Amino acid sequence: MASKILIIEDDFDLVWMIRKLLDVKGYEVLTAVTAEQGIDQFSRHIFDIQLVLLDLTLPDMEGETVLQEIFKVRPEIPVIITTGSEDRSQQRRLEASGIYAYLVKPFDLTRLVELIEQRL
């Protein structure tokens, strides 16, 4: 059975590229472009999702709030944070909360796939 990954990201082009890469690698990919959709997808597939890729800037809610909701239910799930701004204090805070990785956009898609493969 393929590992299931949830991508919560509002950049359609980035979602498309990541999804294509992960499809080729044999992963099953769920996507959401808003926090609400992401939380809904997570809730519907709560025990099937093995990893979450989460953008911190979403149109309807901060990504950190989504992260808190995810960790309330599954604190052990690996979460890779993506963000458009490099904020060291935010990065340290999120790493202390238990995220798996923190990537600043634009990031190397090969590096993203490596991180996912290392964890799964």
DSSP file (Angstrom, degrees, kcal/mol; ACC not computed):
  #  RESIDUE AA STRUCTURE BP1 BP2  ACC     N-H-->O    O-->H-N    N-H-->O    O-->H-N    TCO  KAPPA ALPHA  PHI   PSI    X-CA   Y-CA   Z-CA
    1    1 A M              0   0    0      0, 0.0     2,-0.1     0, 0.0     3,-0.1   0.000 360.0 360.0 360.0 133.7    0.0    0.0    0.0
    2    2 A A        -     0   0    0      1,-0.1     2,-0.2    25,-0.1    25,-0.1  -0.405 360.0-106.5 -72.0 143.1    1.4    3.4   -1.0
    3    3 A S        -     0   0    0     23,-0.1    25,-2.8    -2,-0.1     2,-0.5  -0.470  34.2-132.4 -67.2 139.7    2.2    5.9    1.7
    4    4 A K  E     -ab  28  49A   0     44,-0.7    46,-3.2    23,-0.2    47,-1.0  -0.847  22.6-171.1-102.7 128.7   -0.4    8.7    1.8
    5    5 A I  E     -ab  29  51A   0     23,-2.9    25,-3.1    -2,-0.5     2,-0.5  -0.955  11.6-149.3-120.6 135.2    0.8   12.4    2.0
    6    6 A L  E     -ab  30  52A   0     45,-2.4    47,-3.2    -2,-0.4     2,-0.6  -0.918   9.2-163.6-105.1 124.8   -1.4   15.4    2.6
    7    7 A I  E     -ab  31  53A   0     23,-2.9    25,-1.9    -2,-0.5     2,-0.6  -0.941   6.1-174.3-107.6 120.9   -0.3   18.7    0.9
    8    8 A I  E     +ab  32  54A   0     45,-3.3    47,-2.7    -2,-0.6     2,-0.3  -0.911  33.8 132.0-114.7 101.2   -1.9   21.8    2.3
    9    9 A E        -     0   0    0     23,-2.4    23,-0.1    -2,-0.6    49,-0.1  -0.987  48.5-152.8-155.9 134.6   -0.7   24.6    0.0
   10   10 A D  S    S+     0   0    0     47,-0.3     2,-1.0    -2,-0.3     3,-0.1   0.480  73.0  95.5 -94.2  -1.9   -2.4   27.5   -1.8
   11   11 A D     >  -     0   0    0      1,-0.2     4,-2.5     2,-0.1     5,-0.2  -0.780  59.1-164.9 -89.5 102.2    0.1   27.8   -4.7
   12   12 A F  H  > S+     0   0    0     -2,-1.0     4,-2.6     1,-0.2    -1,-0.2   0.866  85.3  52.0 -57.4 -41.3   -1.5   25.6   -7.4
   13   13 A D  H  > S+     0   0    0      2,-0.2     4,-2.3     1,-0.2    -1,-0.2   0.915 111.2  46.8 -63.9 -42.6    1.6   25.4   -9.5
   14   14 A L  H  > S+     0   0    0      2,-0.2     4,-2.7     1,-0.2     5,-0.3   0.914 111.9  50.7 -65.7 -42.7    3.7   24.2   -6.6
   15   15 A V  H  X S+     0   0    0     -4,-2.5     4,-2.9     1,-0.2     5,-0.2   0.926 110.2  50.6 -59.2 -44.9    1.1   21.7   -5.6
   16   16 A W  H  X S+     0   0    0     -4,-2.6     4,-2.3    -5,-0.2    -2,-0.2   0.925 112.5  45.9 -60.1 -46.2    1.0   20.4   -9.2
   17   17 A M  H  X S+     0   0    0     -4,-2.3     4,-2.2     2,-0.2    -2,-0.2   0.928 115.6  45.3 -64.6 -45.7    4.8   20.0   -9.3
   18   18 A I  H  X S+     0   0    0     -4,-2.7     4,-2.7     1,-0.2     5,-0.2   0.925 112.7  51.5 -64.6 -43.5    5.0   18.3   -5.9
   19   19 A R  H  X S+     0   0    0     -4,-2.9     4,-2.8    -5,-0.3    -1,-0.2   0.923 109.4  50.0 -59.8 -44.6    2.1   16.0   -6.7
   20   20 A K  H  X S+     0   0    0     -4,-2.3     4,-2.1    -5,-0.2    -1,-0.2   0.932 112.3  47.7 -59.2 -46.9    3.6   14.9  -10.0
   21   21 A L  H  X S+     0   0    0     -4,-2.2     4,-1.4     1,-0.2    -2,-0.2   0.922 114.9  44.7 -60.7 -45.1    7.0   14.1   -8.3
   22   22 A L  H  <>S+     0   0    0     -4,-2.7     5,-2.6     2,-0.2     4,-0.4   0.854 109.4  55.9 -71.8 -33.9    5.4   12.2   -5.5
   23   23 A D  H ><5S+     0   0    0     -4,-2.8     3,-1.5    -5,-0.2    -1,-0.2   0.932 107.0  50.5 -59.1 -45.6    3.0   10.3   -7.9
   24   24 A V  H 3<5S+     0   0    0     -4,-2.1    -1,-0.2     1,-0.3    -2,-0.2   0.843 107.4  54.0 -61.5 -34.0    6.1    9.1   -9.9
   25   25 A K  T 3<5S-     0   0    0     -4,-1.4    -1,-0.3    -5,-0.2    -2,-0.2   0.504 123.1-106.9 -80.3  -3.9    7.7    8.0   -6.6
   26   26 A G  T < 5S+     0   0    0     -3,-1.5     2,-0.2    -4,-0.4    -3,-0.2   0.587  71.4 139.9  93.0  10.8    4.6    5.9   -5.9
   27   27 A Y      < -     0   0    0     -5,-2.6     2,-0.5   -25,-0.1    -1,-0.3  -0.578  52.5-126.7 -85.2 150.4    3.0    8.0   -3.1
   28   28 A E  E     -a    4   0A   0    -25,-2.8   -23,-2.9    -2,-0.2     2,-0.5  -0.868  31.8-156.1 -93.2 128.3   -0.7    8.6   -2.8
   29   29 A V  E     -a    5   0A   0     -2,-0.5     2,-0.4   -25,-0.2   -23,-0.2  -0.917  16.3-171.8-118.1 128.5   -1.2   12.4   -2.6
   30   30 A L  E     -a    6   0A   0    -25,-3.1   -23,-2.9    -2,-0.5     2,-0.3  -0.895  17.3-160.8-107.3 144.1   -4.1   14.3   -1.1
   31   31 A T  E     +a    7   0A   0     -2,-0.4     2,-0.3   -25,-0.2   -23,-0.2  -0.925  17.1 177.9-130.4 155.3   -4.3   18.1   -1.6
   32   32 A A  E     -a    8   0A   0    -25,-1.9   -23,-2.4    -2,-0.3     3,-0.0  -0.976  15.2-164.0-149.6 140.8   -5.9   21.1   -0.1
   33   33 A V  S    S+     0   0    0     -2,-0.3     2,-0.3   -25,-0.2   -25,-0.1   0.449  77.8  44.7-106.8  -2.9   -5.6   24.8   -1.0
   34   34 A T  S  > S-     0   0    0     24,-0.1     4,-2.2     1,-0.1     5,-0.1  -0.920  83.7-116.7-132.7 162.3   -7.1   26.2    2.2
   35   35 A A  H  > S+     0   0    0     -2,-0.3     4,-2.9     2,-0.2     5,-0.3   0.914 116.1  54.1 -62.4 -42.9   -6.7   25.4    5.8
   36   36 A E  H  > S+     0   0    0      1,-0.2     4,-2.2     2,-0.2    -1,-0.2   0.924 110.3  45.7 -59.0 -46.0  -10.3   24.4    6.1
   37   37 A Q  H  > S+     0   0    0      2,-0.2     4,-2.9     1,-0.2    -1,-0.2   0.894 112.7  52.3 -63.4 -39.1   -9.9   21.9    3.2
   38   38 A G  H  X S+     0   0    0     -4,-2.2     4,-2.7     2,-0.2    -2,-0.2   0.925 110.0  46.3 -63.4 -45.8   -6.7   20.7    4.8
   39   39 A I  H  X S+     0   0    0     -4,-2.9     4,-2.5     2,-0.2    -1,-0.2   0.889 113.4  50.8 -63.7 -39.1   -8.3   20.0    8.2
   40   40 A D  H  X S+     0   0    0     -4,-2.2     4,-2.3    -5,-0.3    -2,-0.2   0.939 111.6  46.4 -63.3 -47.6  -11.2   18.3    6.5
   41   41 A Q  H  X S+     0   0    0     -4,-2.9     4,-1.6     1,-0.2    -2,-0.2   0.920 113.5  49.8 -60.6 -43.5   -8.9   16.1    4.4
   42   42 A F  H  < S+     0   0    0     -4,-2.7    -1,-0.2     1,-0.2    -2,-0.2   0.922 111.0  49.2 -61.3 -44.2   -6.9   15.3    7.5
   43   43 A S  H >< S+     0   0    0     -4,-2.5     3,-0.7     1,-0.2    -1,-0.2   0.882 112.0  47.9 -63.3 -39.5  -10.0   14.4    9.5
   44   44 A R  H 3< S+     0   0    0     -4,-2.3    -1,-0.2     1,-0.2    -2,-0.2   0.767 126.3  27.9 -74.0 -24.9  -11.4   12.1    6.8
   45   45 A H  T >X S+     0   0    0     -4,-1.6     4,-1.8    -5,-0.2     3,-1.6  -0.060  79.7 142.6-124.0  31.1   -8.1   10.3    6.4
   46   46 A I  T <4 S+     0   0    0     -3,-0.7    -1,-0.1     1,-0.3    -2,-0.1   0.772  76.6  32.0 -50.6 -41.2   -6.7   10.8    9.9
   47   47 A F  T 34 S+     0   0    0      1,-0.1    -1,-0.3    -4,-0.1    -2,-0.1   0.489 115.5  58.7 -99.1  -2.9   -5.1    7.4   10.3
   48   48 A D  T <4 S+     0   0    0     -3,-1.6   -44,-0.7    -6,-0.2     2,-0.3   0.710  82.2  93.0 -94.5 -24.2   -4.1    6.8    6.7
   49   49 A I  E  <  -b    4   0A   0     -4,-1.8   -44,-0.2    -7,-0.2     3,-0.1  -0.556  46.7-179.2 -76.7 128.6   -1.9    9.9    6.3
   50   50 A Q  E     +     0   0A   0    -46,-3.2     2,-0.3    -2,-0.3   -45,-0.2   0.627  67.5  13.5-100.2 -17.4    1.8    9.3    6.9
   51   51 A L  E     -b    5   0A   0    -47,-1.0   -45,-2.4    26,-0.1     2,-0.4  -0.985  60.8-148.8-159.1 146.4    3.1   12.8    6.4
   52   52 A V  E     -bc   6  79A   0     26,-2.3    28,-3.0    -2,-0.3     2,-0.6  -0.977   1.8-159.6-122.0 133.6    1.8   16.4    6.0
   53   53 A L  E     -bc   7  80A   0    -47,-3.2   -45,-3.3    -2,-0.4     2,-0.5  -0.964  24.9-172.9-107.2 116.7    3.3   19.1    3.9
   54   54 A L  E     -bc   8  81A   0     26,-2.9    28,-2.6    -2,-0.6     2,-0.3  -0.949  20.7-148.1-126.8 122.0    2.0   22.4    5.3
   55   55 A D  E     - c   0  82A   0    -47,-2.7    28,-0.2    -2,-0.5     3,-0.1  -0.640  12.5-145.5 -79.3 139.8    2.3   26.0    4.0
   56   56 A L  S    S+     0   0    0     26,-2.2     7,-3.0    -2,-0.3     2,-0.7   0.738  86.1  61.0 -79.9 -21.9    2.4   28.5    6.8
   57   57 A T  B     +E   62   0B   0     25,-0.3   -47,-0.3     5,-0.2    -1,-0.2  -0.871  66.2 161.9-112.6 103.1    0.5   31.2    4.8
   58   58 A L        -     0   0    0      3,-0.8     3,-0.2    -2,-0.7   -24,-0.1  -0.831  46.0-117.4-117.1 156.6   -2.9   30.1    3.8
   59   59 A P  S    S+     0   0    0      0, 0.0     3,-0.1     0, 0.0   -25,-0.1   0.763 108.6  29.4 -67.4 -25.0   -5.8   32.3    2.6
   60   60 A D  S    S+     0   0    0      1,-0.3     2,-0.3     0, 0.0   -26,-0.1   0.555 126.9   7.1-114.4  -9.0   -8.2   31.4    5.4
   61   61 A M  S    S-     0   0    0     -3,-0.2    -3,-0.8    -5,-0.0    -1,-0.3  -0.967  79.0 -92.1-168.0 150.5   -6.1   30.6    8.5
   62   62 A E  B >>  -E   57   0B   0     -2,-0.3     4,-1.4    -5,-0.1     3,-0.7  -0.466  32.5-128.7 -68.7 141.7   -2.4   30.6    9.6
   63   63 A G  H 3> S+     0   0    0     -7,-3.0     4,-2.8     1,-0.2     5,-0.2   0.823 107.1  63.6 -60.6 -32.2   -0.6   27.4    9.0
   64   64 A E  H 3> S+     0   0    0     -8,-0.4     4,-2.1     1,-0.2    -1,-0.2   0.867 101.3  51.4 -62.0 -34.5    0.5   27.3   12.7
   65   65 A T  H <> S+     0   0    0     -3,-0.7     4,-2.0     2,-0.2    -1,-0.2   0.905 109.9  48.9 -66.9 -41.4   -3.1   27.0   13.7
   66   66 A V  H  X S+     0   0    0     -4,-1.4     4,-2.5     1,-0.2    -2,-0.2   0.920 109.1  53.6 -62.4 -43.5   -3.5   24.1   11.3
   67   67 A L  H  X S+     0   0    0     -4,-2.8     4,-2.9     1,-0.2    -2,-0.2   0.917 107.0  51.1 -57.4 -45.0   -0.4   22.5   12.8
   68   68 A Q  H  X S+     0   0    0     -4,-2.1     4,-1.6     1,-0.2    -1,-0.2   0.900 109.7  50.2 -59.8 -41.6   -1.8   22.8   16.3
   69   69 A E  H  X S+     0   0    0     -4,-2.0     4,-0.9     2,-0.2    -1,-0.2   0.907 112.6  47.0 -64.1 -41.3   -5.0   21.1   15.1
   70   70 A I  H >X S+     0   0    0     -4,-2.5     4,-3.0     1,-0.2     3,-0.7   0.940 112.5  48.8 -64.5 -47.4   -3.1   18.3   13.5
   71   71 A F  H 3< S+     0   0    0     -4,-2.9    -1,-0.2     1,-0.2    -2,-0.2   0.733 100.7  65.6 -69.3 -22.1   -0.8   17.8   16.5
   72   72 A K  H 3< S+     0   0    0     -4,-1.6    -1,-0.2    -5,-0.2    -2,-0.2   0.890 117.6  26.2 -62.1 -37.2   -3.8   17.7   18.9
   73   73 A V  H << S+     0   0    0     -4,-0.9    -2,-0.2    -3,-0.7    -1,-0.1   0.851 140.6  18.5 -94.5 -41.6   -4.9   14.5   17.2
   74   74 A R    ><  +     0   0    0     -4,-3.0     3,-1.5    -5,-0.2    -1,-0.2  -0.653  61.5 168.8-134.5  75.8   -1.6   13.0   15.9
   75   75 A P  T 3  S+     0   0    0      0, 0.0    -4,-0.1     0, 0.0    -1,-0.1   0.688  78.4  57.0 -64.6 -16.5    1.3   14.6   17.7
   76   76 A E  T 3  S+     0   0    0      2,-0.1    -5,-0.1    -5,-0.1     3,-0.0   0.568  77.6 113.4 -90.8  -9.2    3.7   12.0   16.2
   77   77 A I  S <  S-     0   0    0     -3,-1.5     2,-0.3    -7,-0.1   -26,-0.1  -0.404  73.2-116.1 -68.9 134.6    2.9   12.6   12.5
   78   78 A P        -     0   0    0      0, 0.0   -26,-2.3     0, 0.0     2,-0.5  -0.547  34.2-170.5 -71.6 130.6    5.8   14.1   10.5
   79   79 A V  E     -c   52   0A   0     -2,-0.3    21,-2.4    19,-0.3    22,-1.4  -0.987  12.1-158.3-124.9 126.7    5.0   17.6    9.3
   80   80 A I  E     -cd  53 101A   0    -28,-3.0   -26,-2.9    -2,-0.5     2,-0.4  -0.926  16.3-149.7-102.2 120.7    7.2   19.5    6.8
   81   81 A I  E     -cd  54 102A   0     20,-2.9    22,-3.2    -2,-0.6     2,-0.4  -0.721  10.5-167.1 -90.5 137.0    6.6   23.2    7.0
   82   82 A T  E     +cd  55 103A   0    -28,-2.6   -26,-2.2    -2,-0.4     2,-0.3  -0.968  13.0 168.4-120.8 144.1    7.0   25.4    3.9
   83   83 A T  E     - d   0 104A   0     20,-1.8    22,-3.5    -2,-0.4   -28,-0.0  -0.994  39.3-137.0-152.7 153.5    7.1   29.2    4.1
   84   84 A G  S    S+     0   0    0     -2,-0.3     2,-0.4    20,-0.2    20,-0.1   0.544  89.4  57.7 -88.1  -8.6    8.0   32.1    1.9
   85   85 A S  S    S-     0   0    0      2,-0.1     2,-0.8     0, 0.0    -1,-0.1  -0.977  77.9-130.3-129.3 138.0    9.9   34.0    4.6
   86   86 A E        +     0   0    0     -2,-0.4     2,-0.5    19,-0.1    -2,-0.0  -0.748  33.8 167.2 -86.8 113.0   12.9   32.9    6.6
   87   87 A D     >  -     0   0    0     -2,-0.8     4,-2.8     1,-0.1     5,-0.2  -0.910  18.2-167.3-130.6 100.6   12.2   33.5   10.2
   88   88 A R  H  > S+     0   0    0     -2,-0.5     4,-2.7     1,-0.2     5,-0.2   0.864  88.2  50.6 -60.8 -39.8   14.7   31.8   12.5
   89   89 A S  H  > S+     0   0    0      2,-0.2     4,-2.3     1,-0.2    -1,-0.2   0.914 112.7  47.1 -67.0 -39.9   12.7   32.4   15.7
   90   90 A Q  H  > S+     0   0    0      2,-0.2     4,-2.8     1,-0.2     5,-0.2   0.923 111.8  51.4 -63.5 -43.9    9.6   30.9   14.1
   91   91 A Q  H  X S+     0   0    0     -4,-2.8     4,-2.6     1,-0.2    -2,-0.2   0.931 111.0  47.0 -59.6 -46.9   11.7   28.0   12.8
   92   92 A R  H  X S+     0   0    0     -4,-2.7     4,-2.3     1,-0.2    -1,-0.2   0.907 112.7  50.1 -62.0 -41.7   13.1   27.2   16.2
   93   93 A R  H  X S+     0   0    0     -4,-2.3     4,-1.3     2,-0.2    -2,-0.2   0.923 113.3  45.1 -62.7 -45.0    9.6   27.5   17.8
   94   94 A L  H  X>S+     0   0    0     -4,-2.8     5,-1.9     2,-0.2     4,-0.7   0.883 111.8  51.7 -68.7 -38.0    8.1   25.1   15.2
   95   95 A E  H ><5S+     0   0    0     -4,-2.6     3,-0.9    -5,-0.2    -1,-0.2   0.898 108.7  51.9 -63.8 -38.9   11.0   22.7   15.5
   96   96 A A  H 3<5S+     0   0    0     -4,-2.3    -1,-0.2     1,-0.2    -2,-0.2   0.797 103.8  58.6 -65.8 -28.1   10.5   22.7   19.3
   97   97 A S  H 3<5S-     0   0    0     -4,-1.3    -1,-0.2    -5,-0.2    -2,-0.2   0.658 127.8 -95.8 -77.3 -14.8    6.8   21.9   18.8
   98   98 A G  T <<5 +     0   0    0     -3,-0.9   -19,-0.3    -4,-0.7    -3,-0.2   0.584  65.7 155.9 116.5  11.5    7.8   18.7   16.9
   99   99 A I      < -     0   0    0     -5,-1.9    -1,-0.2     1,-0.1   -19,-0.2  -0.291  39.8-138.0 -66.2 159.1    7.8   19.4   13.1
  100  100 A Y  S    S-     0   0    0    -21,-2.4     2,-0.3     1,-0.3   -20,-0.2   0.875  75.3  -7.3 -84.0 -42.0    9.9   17.2   11.0
  101  101 A A  E     -d   80   0A   0    -22,-1.4   -20,-2.9     2,-0.0     2,-0.4  -0.986  51.9-144.6-155.6 160.2   11.4   19.9    8.7
  102  102 A Y  E     -d   81   0A   0     -2,-0.3     2,-0.4   -22,-0.2   -20,-0.2  -0.982  20.5-173.7-132.5 115.7   11.2   23.6    7.8
  103  103 A L  E     -d   82   0A   0    -22,-3.2   -20,-1.8    -2,-0.4     2,-0.5  -0.942  14.3-146.1-118.2 132.9   11.7   24.6    4.1
  104  104 A V  E     -d   83   0A   0     -2,-0.4   -20,-0.2   -22,-0.2   -18,-0.1  -0.834  40.7 -84.6 -97.6 130.6   11.9   28.2    2.8
  105  105 A K  S    S+     0   0    0    -22,-3.5   -19,-0.1    -2,-0.5     2,-0.1  -0.500 112.2  44.1 -76.0 146.1   10.5   28.8   -0.6
  106  106 A P  S    S+     0   0    0      0, 0.0     2,-0.3     0, 0.0    -1,-0.2   0.511  86.7 168.3 -76.9 134.8   11.7   28.5   -3.2
  107  107 A F        -     0   0    0     -4,-0.1     2,-0.5    -2,-0.1    -2,-0.1  -0.746  43.9 -94.7-111.8 161.4   13.1   25.2   -2.1
  108  108 A D     >  -     0   0    0     -2,-0.3     4,-1.9     1,-0.2     3,-0.3  -0.626  26.5-151.1 -75.4 118.9   14.7   22.4   -4.1
  109  109 A L  H  > S+     0   0    0     -2,-0.5     4,-2.3     1,-0.2     5,-0.2   0.823  97.4  58.5 -62.7 -30.7   12.0   19.8   -4.9
  110  110 A T  H  > S+     0   0    0      2,-0.2     4,-2.3     1,-0.2    -1,-0.2   0.904 104.8  50.5 -64.0 -40.2   14.7   17.1   -4.9
  111  111 A R  H  > S+     0   0    0     -3,-0.3     4,-2.5     2,-0.2    -2,-0.2   0.898 108.4  52.9 -63.5 -40.9   15.5   18.0   -1.3
  112  112 A L  H  X S+     0   0    0     -4,-1.9     4,-2.3     1,-0.2    -2,-0.2   0.940 109.9  47.0 -59.3 -48.3   11.8   17.8   -0.4
  113  113 A V  H  X S+     0   0    0     -4,-2.3     4,-2.9     1,-0.2    -1,-0.2   0.889 110.5  53.4 -62.6 -39.5   11.5   14.3   -1.9
  114  114 A E  H  X S+     0   0    0     -4,-2.3     4,-2.5     2,-0.2    -1,-0.2   0.926 108.7  49.3 -60.4 -45.0   14.7   13.2   -0.1
  115  115 A L  H  X S+     0   0    0     -4,-2.5     4,-1.8     2,-0.2    -2,-0.2   0.921 112.8  47.4 -60.0 -44.5   13.2   14.4    3.2
  116  116 A I  H  X S+     0   0    0     -4,-2.3     4,-2.7     1,-0.2    -2,-0.2   0.934 113.1  47.7 -63.3 -46.6   10.0   12.5    2.6
  117  117 A E  H  < S+     0   0    0     -4,-2.9    -1,-0.2     1,-0.2    -2,-0.2   0.862 109.4  53.8 -65.0 -35.5   11.8    9.3    1.6
  118  118 A Q  H  < S+     0   0    0     -4,-2.5    -1,-0.2    -5,-0.2    -2,-0.2   0.885 115.6  40.0 -64.2 -37.7   14.1    9.5    4.6
  119  119 A R  H  <        0   0    0     -4,-1.8    -2,-0.2    -5,-0.2    -1,-0.2   0.846 360.0 360.0 -82.6 -34.8   11.0    9.7    6.9
  120  120 A L     <        0   0    0     -4,-2.7    -2,-0.2    -5,-0.2    -1,-0.2   0.443 360.0 360.0 -98.9 360.0    8.8    7.2    5.2
